[in-house]
């Protein structure tokens, strides 16, 4: 059973704030897509933050990015379609 806050305990303003945050998060995810349509980065990211988002696409990171887009309500973007094709 879902918690009550998930099912409608939000006020209108809280819902608007939540939607804005989800939209910004989805845009951040879309911005990180690689040219091949997937998402990925190397383990070097932990040592050098400048490497964030750099590296070959991987199925695990692409899948997580797609889940994030879907959770944010993005079910029609080019990024989503390219990611699904990449998988």
Buried (B, 14 or more C-beta within 10 A) or exposed (E): EEEEEEEEEEEEEEEEEEEEEBEEBBBEBBEBBBEBBBBBBBEEBEEEEEBEBEBEBBEEBBBEBBEBBEEBEBEEBEBBEBBEEBE
